């Protein structure tokens, strides 16, 4: 949910699995070794995965169902074939999140994580429309512009995105992506899929399951949140404070006092609410610009950016592990450590078009206002929702400050048009009675444990597990403990021995000293 990411993005839209591929040597094969002979006429973009044949193709799909005048969109897919002789025992369809994350380019990373499962299961990777190797339907808003703009600039970018797409805006929905996946499943002649969703994929896969229930064998949802998630993001706000307490408590030797870290956060948020801090950001591919760090940008840094890559290299400095020190120094009048964290995060901005992220979140997600209301009434409803928030429900932040830190919630979609846009995705839907495993990192404030537990309750036959000391999308940890649990579940319908999830090492925390 970068929440669900879009360009780092959970999301936002740097993919965690892409990071895994870049740092784990076992996932960096340079050539493909076909198992049963060369694939015929593989397109140039088809990935190479050592030890596996990879079959790739494209499928033309209606841009908007029932409106042929709007044309078609080309959707690309790759199938990483199992390595053992004989037919596959199943096919696993993975979505890495976003909305806006592509899957095909991460084939090696997924194959590394699911190595044991790929002995007798095939892996289906579909780049959702508008992403990766699938056809782009852009709206003229870049990741860096959207993510680092002020809240007013973000709202303006959303409105511009909708204007540029026009009636094509209805082509970006989770339902459309789910139907694309099913059309590819049908082309491949696969009777059922095991669905594996990461971040936004935990929203998408239940939508698929509701639309094609007979085609679902099982589900794994990692970094999960429910269809009926809070548009004011209160679980994430509360998790920010919980995570500061946890990393201090677990550090050895003790590097910080968790309660003091939360107090420092509240003080920092209040100061930035009254007097924003200007930081010069150099973004790869998008130039240098000034970023005004307000309370909402601090919120985004702490719940979204600080949840990313946690546990990937636990013995190395991370944004989350450096936060208690940076917040304490800010309170003491030294802004340099916090400035540095903001500048480092700013490097992740890109020029990737955000149509898949903006349109899906604004079309699908539940809002604090009625879609059918005019703009003035939407504002009245939204402000009433904020006014109803009880003290402390947003932790160390104000309600307005934290909700404006979300790139897919709060008021960011308030100017989304009523015409040409579909109704929001229903939150109460029929779901198949299949085995479901839900995983959450207990240091994830993006899609926190409370959201994962609520996601698990959507299903009759679900198991919920937490991965200690992991952030957003716990599959990142390098021992393959988490992917081992999920692989066992896909193969057997049971999680098996999950004791390794509680033994993952704590992250490094920078000591706090006065």
LINPE-V306968 format. One record per backbone hydrogen bond with DSSP energy under -0.5 kcal/mol. CO is the residue of the C=O (numbers start at 0). NH is the residue of the N-H. If there is no record, write none. Layout:
co=CO nh=NH
co=CO nh=NH
This chain:
co=0 nh=3
co=1 nh=3
co=2 nh=1
co=2 nh=4
co=2 nh=10
co=3 nh=10
co=4 nh=11
co=8 nh=12
co=12 nh=7
co=12 nh=8
co=12 nh=14
co=14 nh=18
co=15 nh=19
co=16 nh=20
co=17 nh=21
co=18 nh=22
co=19 nh=22
co=19 nh=23
co=22 nh=24
co=23 nh=26
co=24 nh=27
co=31 nh=33
co=36 nh=35
co=38 nh=41
co=42 nh=45
co=48 nh=32
co=48 nh=51
co=51 nh=48
co=52 nh=80
co=54 nh=78
co=56 nh=76
co=58 nh=74
co=60 nh=72
co=63 nh=66
co=66 nh=69
co=67 nh=70
co=70 nh=62
co=72 nh=60
co=73 nh=134
co=74 nh=58
co=75 nh=126
co=76 nh=56
co=77 nh=79
co=77 nh=124
co=78 nh=54
co=78 nh=80
co=79 nh=122
co=89 nh=121
co=90 nh=92
co=90 nh=193
co=91 nh=93
co=91 nh=123
co=92 nh=195
co=93 nh=125
co=94 nh=197
co=96 nh=99
co=96 nh=100
co=102 nh=105
co=103 nh=106
co=105 nh=109
co=106 nh=110
co=107 nh=111
co=108 nh=112
co=109 nh=113
co=111 nh=114
co=113 nh=117
co=115 nh=118
co=116 nh=119
co=116 nh=120
co=117 nh=82
co=118 nh=83
co=119 nh=88
co=119 nh=89
co=121 nh=91
co=122 nh=79
co=122 nh=124
co=123 nh=93
co=124 nh=77
co=125 nh=127
co=126 nh=75
co=127 nh=130
co=130 nh=133
co=134 nh=129
co=140 nh=353
co=141 nh=145
co=142 nh=146
co=143 nh=147
co=144 nh=148
co=149 nh=153
co=150 nh=154
co=151 nh=155
co=152 nh=156
co=153 nh=157
co=154 nh=158
co=155 nh=159
co=156 nh=160
co=157 nh=161
co=158 nh=162
co=159 nh=163
co=160 nh=164
co=161 nh=165
co=164 nh=167
co=165 nh=168
co=166 nh=169
co=167 nh=170
co=168 nh=171
co=170 nh=172
co=172 nh=176
co=173 nh=177
co=174 nh=178
co=175 nh=179
co=176 nh=180
co=177 nh=181
co=178 nh=182
co=179 nh=183
co=180 nh=184
co=181 nh=185
co=182 nh=186
co=183 nh=187
co=184 nh=188
co=184 nh=189
co=185 nh=188
co=188 nh=190
co=192 nh=194
co=192 nh=216
co=192 nh=217
co=193 nh=92
co=194 nh=219
co=195 nh=94
co=196 nh=221
co=197 nh=200
co=198 nh=201
co=199 nh=202
co=199 nh=203
co=200 nh=204
co=202 nh=206
co=203 nh=207
co=204 nh=208
co=205 nh=209
co=206 nh=210
co=207 nh=211
co=211 nh=214
co=212 nh=215
co=214 nh=192
co=214 nh=216
co=216 nh=434
co=217 nh=194
co=218 nh=436
co=219 nh=196
co=220 nh=438
co=221 nh=198
co=225 nh=228
co=226 nh=228
co=229 nh=232
co=230 nh=409
co=232 nh=236
co=233 nh=237
co=234 nh=238
co=235 nh=239
co=236 nh=240
co=237 nh=241
co=238 nh=242
co=239 nh=243
co=240 nh=244
co=241 nh=245
co=242 nh=246
co=243 nh=247
co=244 nh=248
co=245 nh=249
co=246 nh=250
co=247 nh=250
co=254 nh=511
co=255 nh=257
co=256 nh=260
co=257 nh=261
co=258 nh=262
co=259 nh=263
co=260 nh=264
co=261 nh=265
co=262 nh=266
co=263 nh=267
co=264 nh=268
co=265 nh=269
co=266 nh=270
co=267 nh=271
co=268 nh=272
co=269 nh=273
co=270 nh=274
co=276 nh=292
co=278 nh=280
co=278 nh=290
co=280 nh=282
co=280 nh=288
co=282 nh=285
co=282 nh=286
co=286 nh=282
co=288 nh=280
co=290 nh=278
co=290 nh=292
co=291 nh=293
co=292 nh=276
co=293 nh=297
co=294 nh=298
co=295 nh=299
co=296 nh=300
co=297 nh=301
co=298 nh=302
co=299 nh=303
co=299 nh=304
co=300 nh=305
co=303 nh=306
co=303 nh=307
co=304 nh=307
co=306 nh=309
co=306 nh=471
co=308 nh=311
co=308 nh=312
co=309 nh=470
co=310 nh=313
co=312 nh=315
co=313 nh=507
co=317 nh=321
co=318 nh=322
co=319 nh=322
co=319 nh=323
co=320 nh=509
co=321 nh=325
co=322 nh=326
co=323 nh=327
co=324 nh=328
co=325 nh=329
co=326 nh=330
co=327 nh=331
co=328 nh=333
co=329 nh=332
co=332 nh=334
co=334 nh=338
co=335 nh=339
co=336 nh=340
co=337 nh=341
co=338 nh=342
co=339 nh=343
co=340 nh=344
co=341 nh=345
co=342 nh=346
co=343 nh=346
co=344 nh=347
co=345 nh=348
co=346 nh=283
co=349 nh=143
co=351 nh=142
co=353 nh=357
co=354 nh=358
co=355 nh=359
co=356 nh=360
co=357 nh=361
co=358 nh=362
co=359 nh=363
co=360 nh=364
co=363 nh=424
co=369 nh=372
co=373 nh=377
co=374 nh=378
co=375 nh=379
co=376 nh=380
co=377 nh=381
co=378 nh=382
co=379 nh=383
co=380 nh=384
co=381 nh=385
co=382 nh=386
co=383 nh=387
co=385 nh=388
co=389 nh=392
co=391 nh=394
co=393 nh=396
co=397 nh=401
co=398 nh=402
co=399 nh=403
co=401 nh=404
co=402 nh=405
co=408 nh=411
co=410 nh=413
co=412 nh=415
co=417 nh=420
co=426 nh=428
co=431 nh=433
co=434 nh=218
co=435 nh=462
co=436 nh=220
co=437 nh=464
co=438 nh=222
co=438 nh=223
co=439 nh=466
co=440 nh=443
co=442 nh=444
co=447 nh=450
co=447 nh=451
co=448 nh=452
co=449 nh=453
co=450 nh=454
co=451 nh=455
co=452 nh=456
co=454 nh=457
co=455 nh=458
co=460 nh=435
co=462 nh=437
co=464 nh=439
co=465 nh=467
co=466 nh=441
co=466 nh=469
co=469 nh=442
co=472 nh=475
co=473 nh=476
co=476 nh=479
co=479 nh=483
co=480 nh=484
co=481 nh=485
co=482 nh=486
co=483 nh=487
co=484 nh=488
co=485 nh=489
co=486 nh=490
co=487 nh=491
co=488 nh=492
co=495 nh=497
co=497 nh=500
co=498 nh=501
co=499 nh=502
co=500 nh=467
co=510 nh=512
